Amino acid sequence: MNAAVLKTIQQHQRLLKQCELCDDMSGPPVTGEAVVSPIMLIGQAPGFKEIEVHRPFAWTAGKTLFKWFDSIGVEEKDFRHAVYMAAVCRCYPGKKDRGGDRVPDKEEIKNCSTWLHREIELLKPQLIIPVGKLAINQFIVFKKLTEVIGQRHQGELNGFRFDIIPLPHPSGVSTWHVTEPGKELLKQALETIKQHASWRVIL
């Protein structure tokens, strides 16, 4: 079964990497490893460095993110081999006029959602870890991160149910995860991930 799913995921990624639907996005689309996993990590969109090296969370934010996972027992190289890494959008949105990366618009998110939803349908993950507000908003309606970080939620797509444990974005410009109450809520979220049955499978 896993071999068949893996082959389908590999085919899916080959098609995804050819996507050119969004005129204002810079590709090529970035994907994680084609791995059959009970866990999906969903980021927001790659930065320009990720586009260069063709790997998600490959720069500053990634270093912070993988420190978090290392603190609950999984090193970066093992995480990349064991967890399916996706994103709301797979291409680089570019810079805003006033600096910082542009947030993908509704049409770009809609275009890329077909790839993400297909991955969820194929992998049927037990746990989805959305990272950052944009990713969390694809599954949970909320106003403030304090409403959702540190808790386990339920999600559903086309009748398939899964757990959701959101994380804040590990951006170097954000102070949310290094000041209270964010710091404590992040700790709770990581502990909740660590205790999840799917996490014990990949250890």
N, C-alpha and C positions, 0 to 999 in steps of 0.2 A: 504493500500500500504506500509506504513512504517513498519508495523508489518511483512509483507512478506520479505521486504528488510533486516530488523533486523535479522530475522531468517537465511537468507542466509549469512549475514555477520558473524553471530555466527558460522555457519558451516564452513565458509571460515577460520576463525581464528583457529578453532579446527584442521583443516588440516595444516595450516601454522605452528602451534606450534609443529607439528610432522616432519617438514622438516629437512633433514640431507644431503642436496645436496653438501654442501661445506666442504671439509675435513679440511681446515685450519681455519674455523670459530668455535667459541665456543658458544654453545647454553645453554639453549633452546631459540628459537626465542622469541623476545619481541614484544608484541602488546599493543596498548592502549585499552581503553574500546570499546566494540562493540556498537557503537552509530551511528544512522542515522543522519548525519549532512550535512549542505550545505557547510561546511568548512573542508578541510583536511590540517593538518600540517604534513610536511614531513621532518624528520631529516636525518642525514647521516647514523649512525649506533650506536647501544648502546655501552656504556662503560661497564667495568666489574661490576660496582655497579648496573647498570640497569639489568644485567643478574641475579644478586643475588636477587633483589627485584621484578623482572618481571614487570617493569614499565618504560616507556620511559621518558627521561629527569628527572631522579630521583635524580641527584646529583648536583654538583657545577654549571655546565652549565644550568641545569634546574632552579636553583634558580634565575639566571640572566634572563633567558627567561621569567619566570612567573612574574618577576618584570616589564618587558616590557609590558606584557599583562594587568597586574594590573593597569598600568599607563593609559590604555585606557578603563578601566571599567570592566574587567573580572578577578576575582580571580582564583588562580590555581585550586581549587576543582571544581569550576563551569566550567572552561575551559576543564578539563579532562572529565566532564560529557557531554559537549556540542560539542566538536570538535573531529573529528576522527584523531587520532595520528598514523602516519605511519612512514616509514623510507626507505631509499634506500636499506639498508641491515638490516636484523632483528637480526642477531647474532653478537657477539663481534669478531672483526677481530684480536684481540691480539695486543701485543706491537711490535713496530719497534725495530731493533737491537740497535739503538742509543736513545731509549726512545720515549715516546709518542705513541699514538695508530696508528696502521697500517691502511693505506687507503685500502679499499677493491679493489681487482683487477677487470678487465673487466668481467671475467667469473663469479665471485661472484655477481657482479652487475646485469649481465644478468640473472643469476639464480633467483635472488630475484625480478627482475622486473616483472616477471609473477604474483607474489602476488600483487604488487603495482598496476599494470595495471588493474587487476581484481577488486581491490577496487575502483578505479576511475570509472570503468564501472558500478559497482553496485551502488555506492553512487551518481554519477553524480554531483559532487560538483560545486557550483557556484564560489568558491574561493579555490585556493591551495596556501599555505604558505610554500615554501621550505626554510629550514634553513641551511645556510652554502653552500660553493662552490660546494661540491659534489652533494648536493640535487638540487641546482639551475641549475647545468649543465645537469640534466636529462630533463630539459624543455627549457632552454635558452642557446644559444651559446654566450659566452662572455669571455673576458680576465681579466678584473678587476672588483671588486665589485662596484666601483664607476659608472660603466656603467649600473648597473641594480638595485641597492638598491635605494629606494625612489620613485620608479615608479610602475605603474600597467602595466602588460604585458598580452598578450593573449596566451593561450595554446590550444592544440588540441590533442586528442587521439581517433583514429578510428572514426573520424567525429564529436566527441563531443567536444564542445568548453567550456573553462573556463577561469576565470581571474587568474593571478599569481601575488602575491605581495611578493617578496623575502625578507628575513632577513639575516643579517650576522650571523655567528655562535657565540653564547654567551660564548665561551670558555674563561676561566680565563687566558689563556696564550696569547690570542689575544688582541692587543691594538687597533684594527681597529675601534671598535664601541665606544671607549672612547676618541678618538682623531679626530680632524677634517681632512678631511670633513666627515669621517664616522659617527661621533656623530650626525651631522645635518641630514645626509641622513637616519640614523636610525630613527630619530624623524619624518622625512617625511614619511617613510615607515609605521610607526605605525599609524600616522594620516590617511594615505590612507586606511589602514585596518579598522580603526575606522569608516570611512565614507562609507565603502562598505555595500551594502544592506544586505549581509549575516551576517555581524557582528551585525547589529542591530537586527537581528532575534534571536541571541543567548543571547543578553543582558537581 
